[in-house]
Amino acid sequence: MLKFLIGIGLPFVGVIGLLPWAASNDFYVLGVPFIYAWIFGWFVLTSVCLQLCWVLFDKKTEQREARGA
């Protein structure tokens, strides 16, 4: 269950749940409106969350299957 919370839940809350808050900000990040920087940042953070899930939960299973084959 924790795997789904990290891999799917956290990015969902970051993008969809906090989007109204991000849209209400009127400042710029490196010349880009904050809303665009927020969405682009979550592209990267979603990949980090998925990599974290793989390292914590799936890497051991994959290594066991490789040794058994």
Order of alpha helices (4+ residues) and beta strands (2+ residues): alpha-beta-beta-alpha-alpha
